[in-house]
Amino acid sequence: MIVKNKLALITGATSGIGEATAKIFAKNGIDLILCGRRQNRLDQLKKECAYLGNLNDLHTILRTTEIDEVFIALPTSENEKIQNCIAICDGLNIKVRILPNLSEFTSSSIYINNIGLLPVVNVGDLPLDKKENRKKGEIKEKT
């Protein structure tokens, strides 16, 4: 799926889920604003992706490019930055989507299902989720 006129703001882009998200978005034609602590890895990632700038460049980028939608992938600890990004986008009538960093809440496997139009995030299976464990009343290690 290639998309046009989309911009993703990703912090932690130099490793882990931030880096993986940046590469997936870039592969799908989404322009990127990247932030990360490791400058050498950020420089390498910039070569692989459609890099437009950093967080401080957001307002200028949005004013000077045709961006329809912004995806924000910031940790919840960056609440002030998230609010600032949303305010900038609102002021320019640009749609915003927030990608929550669910790994802050759990280290388990995370997957998303839909119930009707409502996305439901499952942050991991419990041993009693398996029907055979519930019937026996015992907890077995997941296989």
Backbone hydrogen bonds, N-H to C=O, Kabsch-Sander energy under -0.5 kcal/mol:
donor,donor_aa,acceptor,acceptor_aa,energy
3,V,28,N,-2.9
7,L,69,E,-2.4
8,A,31,D,-2.7
9,L,71,F,-3.6
10,I,8,A,-0.6
10,I,33,I,-2.8
11,T,73,A,-2.0
13,A,35,C,-2.6
15,S,12,G,-1.2
18,G,15,S,-0.8
19,E,12,G,-0.5
19,E,15,S,-1.5
20,A,16,G,-2.3
21,T,17,I,-2.7
22,A,18,G,-2.2
23,K,19,E,-2.2
24,I,20,A,-2.3
25,F,21,T,-2.9
26,A,22,A,-2.6
27,K,23,K,-2.2
28,N,24,I,-1.3
29,G,26,A,-1.8
30,I,25,F,-2.6
31,D,6,K,-2.2
31,D,29,G,-0.5
32,L,50,A,-2.7
33,I,8,A,-2.8
34,L,53,G,-1.5
35,C,10,I,-2.3
39,Q,37,R,-1.1
42,L,38,R,-2.3
43,D,39,Q,-2.8
44,Q,40,N,-1.6
45,L,41,R,-2.3
46,K,42,L,-2.3
47,K,43,D,-1.0
48,E,44,Q,-0.8
48,E,45,L,-0.8
49,C,45,L,-1.2
51,Y,46,K,-0.5
51,Y,49,C,-1.7
52,L,32,L,-3.3
53,G,32,L,-0.8
57,D,54,N,-2.0
58,L,55,L,-1.5
61,I,57,D,-2.9
62,L,58,L,-2.7
63,R,59,H,-1.9
64,T,60,T,-1.8
65,T,61,I,-1.2
67,I,65,T,-1.3
68,D,5,N,-3.3
69,E,5,N,-1.2
70,V,95,K,-2.8
71,F,7,L,-3.0
72,I,70,V,-0.5
72,I,97,R,-3.1
73,A,9,L,-3.1
73,A,71,F,-0.6
74,L,72,I,-0.5
78,E,75,P,-2.5
79,N,76,T,-0.9
82,I,78,E,-2.3
83,Q,79,N,-2.7
84,N,80,E,-2.2
85,C,81,K,-2.6
86,I,82,I,-2.5
87,A,83,Q,-2.4
88,I,84,N,-2.3
89,C,85,C,-2.4
90,D,86,I,-3.1
91,G,87,A,-2.4
92,L,88,I,-1.0
92,L,89,C,-0.6
93,N,90,D,-1.5
94,I,89,C,-2.6
95,K,68,D,-1.5
97,R,70,V,-2.8
99,L,72,I,-3.1
99,L,97,R,-0.5
102,L,100,P,-1.5
104,E,101,N,-1.8
105,F,102,L,-1.6
106,T,102,L,-1.0
111,Y,122,N,-2.1
113,N,120,V,-2.6
115,I,118,L,-2.9
116,G,114,N,-0.6
118,L,115,I,-2.1
120,V,113,N,-3.5
122,N,111,Y,-3.0
122,N,120,V,-0.6
123,V,121,V,-0.6
129,D,126,L,-2.4
130,K,127,P,-1.0
133,N,130,K,-0.9
134,R,130,K,-1.6
135,K,131,K,-2.1
136,K,132,E,-1.3
137,G,133,N,-0.9
138,E,133,N,-1.4
140,K,138,E,-0.6
